[in-house]
Amino acid sequence: MKYLTDFEALNYHGYDWHSFAFEKEREYPQEVREWAGDYGIEKRGEREIASPIRAFLDHLFYTIRFMKLVPTYRIEDLLFSDEEEKEILQKVEELLEPVLNDEERELLHRWKRFNAGGNYEPVNRFLSQREAWRKKFRKNRSNDEDFRERLRKAFGL
């Protein structure tokens, strides 16, 4: 069964507007569906769709476990209600933290400090990874004007 989560599910529920949230066919490792059991999963026909809270928790889990990065979104960035924010923080403690190893827990703690209003603490990358990123972004900079034009067309600006 197809599982819709992360920003795709947030977009489905009306919490997000980012362009990559329209990638409804993105595949996630099965572990993203299974790490918190059936908590927050709605069945709609042939699909399973994460509730907004579960989708955000899946985002945290996926970013930490598979990308080995500190998540870059605060809860407030997605306009959750106060009750939803409290539930997310509660489920981070109850569900997410126990399934992470020590290294991943450190990334989660960095995100918690960031979410609470602290400075963003990115994970340290190896020199080779930094060089790869520099090359990737240098290539894309030549397309900045093209990208801006596509945004103008997409949003009618």
Disulfide bonds with the S-S distance in Angstrom:
none
